[in-house]
């Protein structure tokens, strides 16, 4: 017949496994959520730059049209000037050609700067889209792995919960509550072995008098240093482990 402490030790094995698996599921979910968030942010950034690139392309087309119009007009004025005989009209036509030259030069300068801006924005967009594609591939790949892993973990968790319910019925309820409290406060370790008079939970030597008491009977004794439930196996068992 197993003692209450031995039953607790068994319960702890199940609880530790459940804790690790639940944590694994939570971490997987957190990682998936973080990836999803990164993709969303990258998408927003890419959309913004894509709009910027489109805006710059429209501006470039507009400037190119203005340049073509000015050049056509200038060609026309230059042809006409050869037919002008009147000095006043000639002066006006020359003035008009000078203004067109100025405009052409201004538009060309602006065009160069817009094209440079466009190139920079396009390069940024390529970078963002490459990263977006990488993130999406990672997410899709992991999603497939995770689905399989989560299904396996869910089945194991269910099995272990059933095993836990069985075990819990064999443990005194006050003791169980005490155990659960220590388990949650002491990082998932509530029952620890004492070997050669040393608590395996905190590595402190337990006073000899207390150690004798633990060896004599099986009532619940807490480690004076880490407050965990001490569990002792007889020498033969202790040596074989
Ligand atoms: Zn201890």
Boltz pocket constraint, residues with backbone or C-beta under 6 A from the ligand:
constraints:
  - pocket:
      binder: B
      contacts: [[A, 199], [A, 200], [A, 201], [A, 202], [A, 203], [A, 204], [A, 223], [A, 224], [A, 225], [A, 226], [A, 227], [A, 228]]
      max_distance: 6.0
